[in-house]
């Protein structure tokens, strides 16, 4: 009798324990469900503003881009990833937004894009214009215009570059460089020690500074010798060239280059028009 009582009590206690455990499981599940229901949804990015929407960078130099505003203010994830749609022209650090234009880049534009990391797909773009430059008297000029004329009769070219795009012909403006170049000499470095006229070909150029016109030729302003030279290389593409040059005018050194697409003109006189 006593044994049956003990057994019955054990059964009852076991049933109570099982019930308590069941209730605990149910309550835990309910509490967990409540927590899931109360967890706030992440707030997605709806807009990104950059410190600059358009910039010009000289080949070989860099500039910092940054995010100045992310909307809404309570966005859960505000970080962005940076990218370039033409890394041959400009690269960007994926985390810092530092944009660099390689010295070998061709002139032109490239899109630098900041993309929200939260998967919203929101982006902001800065248009970067890669340009080349030349220097004179230690001053650096951005080359923002380039044109050429190809004369099929004598198989020669006329090239012009300038840091400005004036209303009139660039020939009449300061800081303009022009060179006539024989087609069969493309890719060669031509210098003033080669007596170009006597060799059956000719080229010249000139540079305006402070109202004075300086000719890139062996009989003007003492510009002569192998230290004064020009080189034009035809790149891939019909109107894509690289023009490099260096000369000393008086005691000042003029050096520069331009690599990219030149505007093509139908007449010699049109080279230099904007």
Buried (B, 14 or more C-beta within 10 A) or exposed (E): EEEEEEEEEEEEEEEEEEEEEEEEEEEEEEEEEEEEEEEEEEBBBEBBEBEBEEBBBBBBBBBEBEBEEBEEEEBEBBEBBBBBEBEEBBBBEEEEBBBBBBEEBBBBBBBBBBBBEBEBEBBBBBEBBBBBBBEBEEEEBBBBBBBBBBEEEEEBBBBBBBBBEBEEBBBEBBBBBBBBBBBEBEEBBBBBEBEBEEEEBBBBBBBBBEEEEBBBBBEBBEBBEEEBBBBBBBEEEEBBBBBBBBBBBEEBBBEBBBBBBBBEBEEEEBBBBE
